[in-house]
Amino acid sequence: MDKYFYISTPIYYPSAKPHMGHAYSSIIADFFARFKRIDGFKVFFLTGTDEHGLKIQRAAENKKIETLEFCDEISKTFRNLSQTLNLSNTDFIRTTEERHKKSVQSLWEVLKKNDEIYLSKYSGWYSVSDEAFYNDDEIEEIDGKKIAKDSKSVVEWMDEESYFFKLSKWQQPLLEFYEKNPNFIAPESRKNEVINFVKAGLKDLSVSRKSFSWGIKVPGDKNHIIYVWLDALTNYISALEYPNKQSESFKKFWPASIHLIGKDILRFHAVYWPAFLLAAKIELPKKVYGHGWILSDDQKMSKSRGNILDPLEIIKEYGIDPLRYYLIKEVSFGNDGNISQERLENCINSDLANNYGNLCQRVYAFALKNCNNKIPENIDFDEDDLKILDKYKNDLDGIVSKIDEQNLNYYIDYIVNALFEANKYFNDQEPWSKKDDPVRLNTIVYTTFEIVRKISFMLFPIIPETSLKALKVFNLKENDINFSTIDNHKYLQPGKKLNKSEILFKKIIRKND
């Protein structure tokens, strides 16, 4: 029976060029997508751009170009980023697409039919930057400007006719849902924040605007534009052909396995989105995970602070896989992560060049000289060989379980330790001293090759490009990577010629070293 997994990144708001936070969310989502595929799942991985709202309209006006032209230009940079990050996404959705517009208007009509939307007037503090309204107690005054306390964004007073969603009606059903589904919001600290927010009381939510024109029109009322968050959140089902709930994609992949988002947009995904879905009688996603921010020198990256690490510049200098590995290892998933160029270089040298890269190169070079550049034949595993080979088979169920809990820290620590043990095995077995015992020499080399294969399979979701380079030595391709073969200790074909090995990572030499 087929198993299905659906993961989404935040749908990115392209008012400016991509930054490290976008890269981080995308890389993490790609990790889960790749992991699930090699664990035997059919995967739908969605990313894309949210292109409506006043902020987009104003950004286009400032550039003196048509709004759609502006969106086309900026969205392209995010699509290019997906390619540069080597993402394996199934789909890239834009909210300006007709398929999305159809879904949003269909959802609106369902909510209206279910008596969940009414027309009234709204007065309150609105942040164009956040695309959100704030209560008086969420506002402070700094240097004569009204500022949202959490985001520090400037707010302005808005007073206009608006359609409202009956959010208050769903306060108790949401709390009951959180209680029945304790894993719906993660990590635990974020769940507590959301529950406390909902318990404090929910007010009906303004879900339309008349003050600007760039967006999806309310069905039957061309004077109103659908609120950007109701619009944007619907991307998760519009990509699955909603309102056609009988489509193959919707039936197989909804509800989503996990919405991966930054903690700053948790409220929209963990309160508003499930309320919309409950009101529309659509099943809720299984999990919303609010990860932390990427920091530089313990501060959130910003132009004003001059501490931005541009992912494209980092990739240009070091390559994509070092960045992917570093972000997954260095940032404790769920928490804020403090990164720096120096720590990136240290990580490349210690983990990638000295540990993984060196292991692959050493055993290949030895086989070239001592095994006729072939996968060794005439092997006879002893207790030490089987002990290290069995380790991966014995640990696999636990690893899968940890990933299902989004415990990336466990996974990366496991791989680091596995690489250490692999290098230790090769050193301790001393194949160079066994030239008078060809069976033992061959067995040590074969065992180490199998360890390299197994670890490379495990590394593939993190550093796919480099893992494939390592596996190419054995004539293995991406289609060969599957956890079902982890328990096979003789997967590699004895006697098969080895392909030439590449240097996987170059050690970073600093000028002052």
VOGU-3710 file (C-alpha; in Angstrom, 3 decimals, decimal comma):
1> mdkyfyistp> 0,000/0,000/0,000  1,356/3,414/-1,004  2,294/5,888/1,712  1,852/9,644/1,174  3,582/12,695/2,612  2,825/16,366/1,936  5,126/19,147/3,114  4,997/22,869/2,363  7,289/25,811/2,939  5,879/29,188/3,884
11> iyypsakphm> 4,566/30,785/0,728  7,099/33,566/0,323  6,115/37,204/0,062  8,291/38,558/-2,790  8,484/42,239/-1,887  12,279/41,983/-1,807  14,995/39,513/-2,816  15,337/36,170/-0,993  17,299/36,029/2,254  18,791/33,369/4,532
21> ghayssiiad> 15,466/32,779/6,313  13,863/31,792/3,009  16,808/29,498/2,247  16,596/27,860/5,671  12,864/27,063/5,463  13,277/25,673/1,969  16,320/23,527/2,805  14,633/22,034/5,869  11,481/21,243/3,887  13,600/19,668/1,161
31> ffarfkridg> 15,353/17,522/3,752  12,040/16,073/4,946  10,803/15,569/1,380  13,939/13,686/0,327  14,029/11,653/3,539  10,444/10,523/3,093  11,013/9,580/-0,545  13,919/7,283/0,285  11,806/5,865/3,113  9,289/4,715/0,512
41> fkvffltgtd> 6,734/7,569/0,534  5,053/9,314/-2,373  5,859/12,967/-1,653  4,223/16,263/-2,568  6,513/19,176/-1,748  5,088/22,659/-2,282  6,710/26,070/-2,295  5,853/29,304/-4,049  5,149/33,019/-3,781  2,359/35,089/-2,243
51> ehglkiqraa> 1,909/38,022/-4,622  -1,119/40,024/-3,510  -1,723/42,807/-1,013  -1,000/46,449/-0,393  2,728/45,948/0,269  3,224/44,431/-3,188  1,130/47,133/-4,826  3,158/49,902/-3,154  6,481/48,229/-3,992  5,472/48,101/-7,668
61> enkkietlef> 4,329/51,733/-7,578  7,680/52,784/-6,103  9,442/51,054/-9,002  6,985/52,644/-11,439  6,129/49,340/-13,114  2,938/47,322/-13,494  2,168/45,226/-10,411  2,045/41,907/-12,274  5,313/42,719/-14,015  6,857/43,398/-10,605
71> cdeisktfrn> 5,507/40,075/-9,296  6,804/38,197/-12,344  10,249/39,651/-11,789  10,462/38,957/-8,061  8,757/35,564/-8,175  11,339/34,475/-10,730  14,109/35,144/-8,193  12,400/32,783/-5,738  11,944/30,118/-8,400  15,637/30,501/-9,256
81> lsqtlnlsnt> 16,482/30,228/-5,558  14,641/26,896/-5,443  16,859/25,638/-8,245  20,019/27,053/-6,675  19,181/25,382/-3,345  18,715/22,100/-5,253  15,154/21,695/-3,986  13,133/18,660/-5,014  9,798/20,487/-4,877  6,859/18,964/-6,701
91> dfirtteerh> 5,176/22,281/-7,429  5,843/26,007/-7,304  2,636/27,963/-6,906  1,978/31,653/-7,419  -1,098/33,333/-5,976  -1,513/35,278/-9,216  -2,223/32,024/-11,091  -5,753/31,337/-12,288  -5,881/27,947/-10,553  -5,249/29,655/-7,228
101> kksvqslwev> -7,765/32,439/-7,848  -10,419/29,801/-8,572  -9,667/27,972/-5,309  -9,716/31,125/-3,170  -13,032/32,325/-4,569  -14,493/28,828/-4,144  -13,408/28,738/-0,500  -14,920/32,200/0,028  -18,227/31,044/-1,438  -18,270/27,983/0,833
111> lkkndeiyls> -17,629/30,161/3,899  -20,338/32,597/2,787  -22,787/29,759/2,165  -22,033/28,362/5,634  -22,870/31,769/7,150  -19,283/32,319/8,314  -18,827/35,722/6,639  -20,743/38,999/7,109  -20,384/42,641/6,005  -19,617/45,345/8,576
121> kysgwysvsd> -17,112/48,147/9,253  -13,593/47,928/10,592  -11,518/50,428/12,530  -8,072/49,557/13,800  -4,290/49,596/13,541  -2,981/47,948/10,378  0,571/47,007/9,402  1,166/47,017/5,671  4,453/45,167/6,211  2,873/42,378/8,278
131> eafynddeie> -0,456/42,395/6,420  -2,109/42,216/9,825  -4,326/44,184/12,214  -3,287/44,797/15,812  -5,206/45,574/18,991  -4,402/48,631/21,113  -2,493/46,506/23,637  -0,269/45,197/20,819  0,817/48,725/19,815  3,451/51,068/21,261
141> eidgkkiakd> 4,643/54,542/20,298  8,320/55,063/19,410  9,642/58,419/18,142  6,127/59,581/17,400  5,268/56,481/15,353  2,828/53,719/16,198  4,672/50,396/16,181  3,548/46,775/16,521  5,294/45,480/19,658  6,239/42,052/18,292
151> sksvvewmde> 7,245/42,781/14,706  8,340/46,430/15,252  6,497/47,302/12,039  4,872/50,710/11,571  1,066/50,598/11,788  -1,505/52,995/10,436  -5,119/53,591/11,349  -7,669/52,106/8,958  -11,385/52,740/8,959  -13,350/51,087/6,172
161> esyffklskw> -16,168/48,737/5,209  -15,050/45,114/5,419  -16,272/41,552/5,308  -15,643/39,668/8,532  -15,027/35,995/9,223  -16,690/34,695/12,424  -13,400/33,781/14,062  -14,815/34,249/17,585  -17,230/31,383/16,913  -14,303/28,991/16,557
171> qqpllefyek> -12,454/29,797/19,779  -13,717/26,806/21,736  -13,615/24,333/18,794  -9,977/25,324/18,202  -9,061/24,783/21,854  -10,780/21,395/21,777  -8,927/20,498/18,587  -5,546/21,444/20,129  -6,356/19,270/23,141  -7,362/16,257/21,017
181> npnfiapesr> -4,375/16,751/18,696  -1,449/17,656/20,991  1,082/17,309/18,157  -0,711/19,704/15,816  1,526/22,655/16,766  5,255/22,217/17,297  7,564/22,779/18,996  5,929/22,702/22,411  6,803/26,322/23,251  4,985/27,559/20,136
191> knevinfvka> 1,935/25,460/20,971  1,688/27,085/24,371  1,898/30,544/22,788  -0,970/29,755/20,428  -3,177/28,220/23,100  -2,685/31,229/25,375  -3,503/33,560/22,474  -6,741/31,724/21,689  -7,730/31,460/25,360  -7,364/35,241/25,687
201> glkdlsvsrk> -10,292/35,571/23,277  -10,726/35,708/19,518  -12,359/38,584/17,695  -14,003/38,283/14,304  -11,432/38,729/11,569  -11,563/41,319/8,801  -11,165/39,331/5,562  -11,531/41,961/2,837  -10,108/45,363/1,851  -11,381/48,307/-0,148
211> sfswgikvpg> -8,298/50,546/0,217  -6,322/48,867/-2,583  -7,023/46,887/-5,730  -4,230/44,339/-6,103  -5,673/40,976/-5,154  -8,501/38,509/-5,734  -11,927/40,114/-5,844  -14,673/38,993/-3,483  -17,212/36,940/-5,477  -20,246/39,102/-6,136
221> dknhiiyvwl> -18,654/42,291/-4,792  -15,994/43,823/-7,050  -15,381/46,656/-4,573  -13,682/44,299/-2,105  -10,385/42,428/-2,305  -9,997/39,183/-0,331  -7,665/39,580/2,656  -4,163/38,520/1,677  -3,859/35,881/4,399  -7,126/34,133/3,491
231> daltnyisal> -5,865/34,286/-0,079  -2,300/33,101/0,644  -3,150/30,275/3,035  -5,429/28,722/0,467  -2,351/27,904/-1,648  -1,941/24,697/0,354  -5,127/23,302/-1,169  -5,222/25,204/-4,465  -2,042/23,305/-5,432  -4,081/20,106/-4,923
241> eypnkqsesf> -6,861/21,249/-7,277  -9,357/22,412/-4,646  -12,375/22,746/-4,854  -12,169/19,395/-6,643  -11,868/17,194/-3,556  -12,102/14,131/-5,794  -8,902/14,973/-7,655  -6,116/12,421/-7,294  -3,775/14,953/-5,701  -6,324/16,095/-3,098
251> kkfwpasihl> -7,400/12,571/-2,164  -3,817/11,326/-1,847  -2,073/14,246/-0,164  -4,614/16,173/1,896  -4,480/16,676/4,806  -0,935/18,012/4,642  1,577/16,156/6,780  3,333/19,327/7,865  3,235/23,057/7,148  6,784/24,260/7,798
261> igkdilrfha> 6,832/27,976/8,656  8,766/30,656/10,513  7,585/31,397/14,044  6,582/34,941/13,073  3,638/33,682/10,996  2,515/30,969/13,404  -0,735/32,715/14,378  -1,963/32,769/10,794  -1,249/29,058/10,310  -2,226/27,706/13,706
271> vywpafllaa> -5,300/29,872/14,393  -6,728/31,494/11,255  -6,036/28,666/8,793  -7,529/25,866/10,916  -10,533/28,099/11,695  -11,123/28,700/7,970  -10,877/24,967/7,325  -13,189/24,029/10,200  -15,728/26,550/8,952  -15,468/25,148/5,406
281> kielpkkvyg> -15,704/21,563/6,687  -12,281/20,669/5,296  -9,947/18,357/7,217  -7,130/20,145/9,045  -3,425/19,589/8,337  -1,662/17,147/10,634  1,000/19,541/11,883  2,151/23,156/11,824  5,824/23,554/12,746  7,078/27,047/13,599
291> hgwilsddqk> 10,864/27,063/13,362  13,102/29,795/14,755  14,880/32,701/13,103  18,314/32,713/11,565  20,421/35,175/13,532  23,781/36,788/12,957  25,732/37,797/16,053  22,632/36,998/18,156  20,527/39,484/16,184  17,898/39,001/13,522
301> msksrgnild> 19,390/39,801/10,134  18,432/43,156/8,671  19,756/45,692/6,181  19,943/48,375/8,863  22,225/46,237/11,035  24,410/45,299/8,080  24,548/41,671/9,241  22,826/39,949/6,343  24,413/36,759/5,011  23,183/36,450/1,449
311> pleiikeygi> 22,524/32,756/0,671  23,352/33,260/-2,998  26,727/34,806/-2,141  27,469/32,005/0,333  26,587/29,374/-2,280  28,712/31,118/-4,891  31,746/30,979/-2,589  31,303/27,606/-0,849  28,716/25,604/-2,828  25,167/24,594/-2,001
321> dplryylike> 25,807/21,388/-0,029  28,076/23,020/2,586  25,361/25,603/3,238  22,640/22,928/3,451  24,713/20,832/5,862  25,753/23,796/7,979  22,232/25,170/8,436  20,810/21,765/9,349  23,649/21,024/11,786  24,291/24,437/13,285
331> vsfgndgnis> 20,699/25,518/13,906  18,952/23,558/16,631  15,672/22,905/14,842  12,791/24,782/16,419  15,046/27,371/18,044  16,705/30,516/16,766  20,056/29,779/15,154  23,117/31,992/15,321  25,274/31,600/12,202  28,492/33,111/10,919
341> qerlencins> 30,868/32,673/8,021  33,638/31,549/10,359  31,517/28,754/11,835  30,479/27,707/8,324  34,134/27,325/7,333  34,901/25,371/10,506  31,994/23,062/9,765  33,171/22,475/6,186  36,667/21,614/7,387  35,794/19,401/10,350
351> dlannygnlc> 32,660/17,544/9,276  32,696/17,566/5,500  36,325/17,674/4,384  38,092/15,922/7,283  35,357/13,441/8,191  33,128/12,435/5,260  35,317/13,546/2,362  38,490/12,097/3,824  36,854/8,732/4,544  35,596/8,387/0,970
361> qrvyafalkn> 38,909/9,431/-0,540  41,053/7,201/1,714  39,185/3,979/1,116  38,903/4,633/-2,618  42,638/5,391/-2,928  43,444/2,206/-1,012  41,162/0,106/-3,229  42,716/1,632/-6,336  46,132/0,378/-5,299  45,240/-2,871/-3,557
371> cnnkipenid> 41,969/-4,149/-5,064  42,577/-3,560/-8,762  40,220/-0,577/-8,665  37,292/-2,944/-8,125  34,751/-3,629/-5,431  36,552/-6,417/-3,556  35,708/-10,069/-4,037  36,345/-12,989/-1,676  35,008/-11,387/1,493  34,348/-12,993/4,846
381> fdeddlkild> 32,723/-10,784/7,504  33,883/-11,224/11,080  32,218/-10,029/14,265  33,665/-6,490/14,065  32,469/-6,069/10,482  28,948/-7,272/11,200  28,699/-5,182/14,344  29,236/-1,893/12,499  27,188/-2,975/9,460  24,249/-4,107/11,593
391> kykndldgiv> 24,240/-0,818/13,434  22,432/1,018/10,636  19,832/-1,724/10,210  19,201/-1,878/13,958  18,956/1,897/14,318  16,798/2,653/11,262  13,382/2,370/12,918  14,497/4,704/15,689  15,878/7,188/13,146  12,620/7,208/11,176
401> skideqnlny> 10,686/7,733/14,406  12,895/10,703/15,346  12,380/12,292/11,924  8,614/11,843/12,297  9,041/13,965/15,428  11,090/16,495/13,396  14,134/15,745/15,542  16,791/16,865/13,071  19,317/17,346/15,854  19,244/13,621/16,607
411> yidyivnalf> 19,681/12,770/12,937  22,659/14,991/12,272  24,347/13,900/15,522  23,814/10,284/14,507  25,522/10,854/11,157  28,459/12,719/12,716  28,983/9,834/15,151  28,574/7,282/12,363  31,284/8,986/10,331  33,581/9,052/13,349
421> eankyfndqe> 32,998/5,319/13,912  33,553/4,581/10,210  36,912/6,345/10,203  37,832/4,593/13,448  36,894/1,204/11,987  39,132/1,726/8,939  42,022/2,912/11,104  41,665/0,162/13,716  41,386/-2,615/11,115  44,597/-1,447/9,392
431> pwskkddpvr> 43,993/-2,953/5,942  47,493/-1,791/4,884  48,941/-4,340/7,320  46,868/-7,218/5,862  48,521/-7,544/2,460  49,518/-11,084/3,326  45,884/-11,892/4,075  43,964/-10,856/0,948  40,586/-12,120/2,196  40,823/-9,973/5,313
441> lntivyttfe> 42,084/-6,969/3,343  39,254/-7,326/0,850  36,680/-7,687/3,630  37,839/-4,519/5,412  37,680/-2,516/2,188  34,305/-3,988/1,204  32,895/-3,317/4,684  34,103/0,274/4,573  32,597/0,724/1,110  29,284/-0,568/2,436
451> ivrkisfmlf> 29,510/1,849/5,358  30,186/4,706/2,927  27,135/3,618/0,903  24,862/3,479/3,925  26,044/6,819/5,324  25,805/8,432/1,874  22,200/7,236/1,662  21,548/8,879/5,013  23,359/12,043/3,975  21,448/12,328/0,700
461> piipetslka> 18,544/14,382/2,149  21,106/16,845/3,546  23,794/17,029/0,839  22,233/15,397/-2,223  24,738/16,638/-4,788  27,794/15,447/-2,863  26,221/12,155/-1,783  25,604/11,301/-5,424  29,248/12,093/-6,235  30,330/9,642/-3,527
471> lkvfnlkend> 27,901/6,977/-4,746  28,910/7,438/-8,369  32,138/5,596/-7,499  29,959/2,461/-7,108  27,872/3,203/-10,227  24,906/4,088/-8,001  22,375/6,759/-8,972  19,592/8,620/-7,188  17,050/5,918/-8,040  19,191/3,437/-6,100
481> infstidnhk> 18,920/5,372/-2,837  16,384/3,653/-0,635  16,376/2,842/3,064  15,004/-0,626/2,268  18,556/-1,626/1,278  20,184/-0,477/4,523  19,981/-4,002/5,954  21,713/-5,483/2,886  25,407/-5,810/3,710  26,292/-7,136/0,240
491> ylqpgkklnk> 24,432/-4,583/-1,851  27,568/-3,548/-3,730  28,474/-5,946/-6,524  31,835/-7,648/-5,871  34,222/-7,436/-8,787  32,566/-4,416/-10,347  34,957/-1,743/-11,535  35,034/1,462/-9,521  34,547/4,838/-11,137  37,060/7,588/-10,519
501> seilfkkiir> 36,568/9,331/-7,200  36,187/13,099/-6,959  37,391/15,310/-4,134  34,120/15,942/-2,329  35,085/18,984/-0,276  38,093/21,247/-0,383  39,434/22,322/2,958  39,088/26,059/3,601  42,483/27,681/4,118  42,222/31,108/5,693
511> knd> 44,819/33,762/4,990  45,862/33,988/8,645  46,117/30,188/9,074
//
